[in-house]
Amino acid sequence: MSTVTVSAFIEAQDDDLWRLLTDLPARADWLSAVGAVEVLGAGGFAPGTLWRETRLRPDGGTEPEEYEVVEALAPARLVLDSRGAGVDYRITWTLRTVERRRRGCTEVTVVQEAVPTRPYGRVLALILGGLAARAVEGALRRDLADLALAAGPARSAEAA
């Protein structure tokens, strides 16, 4: 299993960030790596909610990814599962209100765990592990920067 963790301080309230993270139809509006979002099923945002995102790859292609909400504790913790080809992913978003530079802001931490589920997934993890981890870290940092930008025009994320 490989784990990548990225954190940022975002000058916004945790409930505002939570609304951005859980408004599925709007995700494509603020996530630069997402071209489209399709909600699979009806109902609100809760454990069991499913959706598909069309993610833009660095090479210009696209990759559909499906997500399922495993845990949603507003506005502090969001856990998602995404099943891949030979590897399953668990993505955990944690939002924690902090005071920074005498202002309130939210520390947002994203942890992505990759668990190989098939033999070829394990082999690929051994061969490409470091490269894949760097690519995932870059993608998570971009998502955090997009979240900070979407939180407000004067907002910015700083790597923790």
Buried (B, 14 or more C-beta within 10 A) or exposed (E): EBEBBBBBBBBBBBEBBBBBBBEBEBBBEBBEBBBEBBBEEEEEBEEEBBBBBBBBEEEEEBEEBBBBBBEBEBBBBBBBBBEBEBBBBBBBBBBBEEEBEEEEBBBBBBBBBBBBBEEEBBEBBEEEEEEBBEBBBEBBBBBBBBBBBBBEEEBEBBEB
